[in-house]
């Protein structure tokens, strides 16, 4: 869970099409002291509150880097990202490609941990963690350690960890990569439901065309450049 400083006083009364995240000519280049690699090139977009987007493109096209930039986990080399609807209480829920669970914590503790770091009380964080685990069908794993569950189950825990704080923006990097089609459909159902309930924007990076079709909008990346349907990105 990531907190980002914004300029708006409240998001609860904003219409669902209010601009949430605006990128203007964003570039991210790595290797300042050696060979340079540009992962994202001159990307511009407008992501509205409540908008659901499939981010598609081949491996190495820059999808993960773009998600990191959107989440505030990385900074552009050039260009600007604005968050006009953000408040100090706004959060981003990020589902990484790997589950990245803490081995010494059980499932519920892993889900609750980001909320504890954000200042949520232990009882409230645990209650929200359990409720989110139930939505994802993993409440029976509550007391198990990461090494005691399967890769697919661990991915569901990671998704629950991202959703439990009720984020304003949900970013998921290949969230169904370790799941069969039935489980993948279920996870997308949960992500869409979370987006609906909170009015959150949702961006899902995926290679799976069946998953991409579940989301109303599609943005595509090729060689670090972002392409989108009419009205979905501005250059």
PyMOL commands that set and color helices and strands:
alter all, ss='L'
color gray80, all
select helices_A, chain A and resi 63-71+107-117+122-135+139-141+146-148+151-163+181-198+209-212
alter helices_A, ss='H'
color red, helices_A
select strands_A, chain A and resi 2-3+19-30+37-48+52-56+78-82+91-95+169-173+201-205+217-222+225-228
alter strands_A, ss='S'
color yellow, strands_A
deselect
rebuild
show_as cartoon
